[in-house]
Amino acid sequence: MGGEEFSLVFEEINFVEVENKLEKIRLAVQKINIDEMLLDGEVRGITVSIGVSHIKTFSNIENYISSTDDALYKAKENGRNQLVVGK
């Protein structure tokens, strides 16, 4: 994708399981603390915003990617550190 964005593709797994796996990843990342030496050693957390869509919902790959990207930006706009399902 671009910049700080990347894609995961899950095969042969139902969409609810995909959402559950992505939510586990989000929660695991949230627990990571990074020692930022440039900030006088203050511990900073990191988070991940996730947009997800089910490819079978769309007639073509472009619409699928657009829906997923829109969901990602909605997660960021709504405060970050969350999973949003595209429509």
Secondary structure, 3 states (H helix, E strand, C coil): CCCCCCCCCCCCCCHHHHHHHHHHHHHHHHCCEEECHHHCCCEEECCCCEEECCHHHCCCHHHHHHHHHHHHHHHHHCCCCCEEECC
